[in-house]
Amino acid sequence: DAKTTQPPSMDCAEGRAANLPCNHSTISGNEYVYWYRQIHSQGPQYIIHGLKNNETNEMASLIITEDRKSSTLILPHATLRDTAVYYCIVRVGAGAGNMLTFGGGTRLMVKP
Amino acid sequence: GAVVSQHPSWVICKSGTSVKIECRSLDFQATTMFWYRQFPKQSLMLMATSNEGSKATYEQGVEKDKFLINHASLTLSTLTVTSAHPEDSSFYICSARGWDRAGEKLFFGSGTQLSVL
C-alpha cells in the first residue's frame, strides 16, 4: 500500500471549514484513498473513501487531485466534536473491509 | 451501520495474570476480525488477523503464545493477553469486516484500555 504524508496537527475555528491535506505521491492506479478518524480513547470511525472522483457524504467531502497524488478531506462546518486524529490511508481495492495500515494522522483541534 | 461491541472498555490487572478481551459483531456476521494495539500518542498497529474457524495470522514481532486469539463463531473473537506484564499496558482495539448502505467497510470496537500493575 502507498505511503501517505499528513501534517501532524492542525487547528480550526468552530463553524469554519476544516481542510485536511494528505499526500500520496506513490499511489498506484488501483489504490483507493480512505479517511478515518479517531476521537480520544475510542475506536476509529470511517468517514469517506474514493478512487479518483470527488466524493461527498453526510460527514465530509473528499477532493482528489487529477493526478491523484494528493487529496483533501473537508469538514464543511467543524464543531468541537470533530476534534480527533484523522487518518488518510491508501490501499488496493474498493472493498474497505480489509485490514488497514494506519500512519501518524493529523490531530485536528477545533477551537471555540 | 454495523456495530462492533468490545468488552471490557478498561481493565486493571496484576502482573502475571491473564486478561480476556471480547469483540462481538452485533448485527452482522464477521468471518474476519482484526486486532490492533495503540500506545499513547501513537498510531494503531495491527497485531493479528482473526479468521472464524481457523488459526489467527499474526504480524511480525507479535508473540502468538502471548496474545491468544480465538474466533470460534461468526460474531465473536477474543484476545487473551497471557501472563500480562506492565509493558503490555496499552489500548487494544478490534475491528470487523461488515456492510452498511455505503458498502463494505471495516467497523471498529470502542477499544479496551489495559493497565498491568
HADDOCK unambig.tbl for C-alpha pairs under 7 A between the chains (distance, minus, plus):
assign (segid A and resid 42 and name CA) (segid B and resid 110 and name CA) 4.82 0.50 0.50
assign (segid A and resid 42 and name CA) (segid B and resid 111 and name CA) 5.91 0.50 0.50
assign (segid A and resid 43 and name CA) (segid B and resid 93 and name CA) 6.39 0.50 0.50
assign (segid A and resid 43 and name CA) (segid B and resid 108 and name CA) 5.42 0.50 0.50
assign (segid A and resid 43 and name CA) (segid B and resid 109 and name CA) 5.52 0.50 0.50
assign (segid A and resid 43 and name CA) (segid B and resid 110 and name CA) 4.51 0.50 0.50
assign (segid A and resid 43 and name CA) (segid B and resid 111 and name CA) 5.61 0.50 0.50
assign (segid A and resid 44 and name CA) (segid B and resid 108 and name CA) 6.03 0.50 0.50
assign (segid A and resid 45 and name CA) (segid B and resid 108 and name CA) 6.93 0.50 0.50
assign (segid A and resid 95 and name CA) (segid B and resid 104 and name CA) 5.66 0.50 0.50
assign (segid A and resid 95 and name CA) (segid B and resid 105 and name CA) 6.86 0.50 0.50
assign (segid A and resid 96 and name CA) (segid B and resid 104 and name CA) 5.53 0.50 0.50
assign (segid A and resid 96 and name CA) (segid B and resid 105 and name CA) 4.37 0.50 0.50
assign (segid A and resid 96 and name CA) (segid B and resid 106 and name CA) 5.98 0.50 0.50
assign (segid A and resid 97 and name CA) (segid B and resid 97 and name CA) 4.52 0.50 0.50
assign (segid A and resid 97 and name CA) (segid B and resid 98 and name CA) 6.49 0.50 0.50
assign (segid A and resid 97 and name CA) (segid B and resid 104 and name CA) 5.47 0.50 0.50
assign (segid A and resid 97 and name CA) (segid B and resid 105 and name CA) 4.20 0.50 0.50
assign (segid A and resid 97 and name CA) (segid B and resid 106 and name CA) 4.35 0.50 0.50
assign (segid A and resid 98 and name CA) (segid B and resid 97 and name CA) 6.60 0.50 0.50
assign (segid A and resid 98 and name CA) (segid B and resid 106 and name CA) 6.53 0.50 0.50
assign (segid A and resid 99 and name CA) (segid B and resid 34 and name CA) 6.79 0.50 0.50
assign (segid A and resid 102 and name CA) (segid B and resid 43 and name CA) 6.30 0.50 0.50
assign (segid A and resid 102 and name CA) (segid B and resid 44 and name CA) 5.92 0.50 0.50
assign (segid A and resid 103 and name CA) (segid B and resid 43 and name CA) 6.27 0.50 0.50
assign (segid A and resid 104 and name CA) (segid B and resid 43 and name CA) 5.61 0.50 0.50
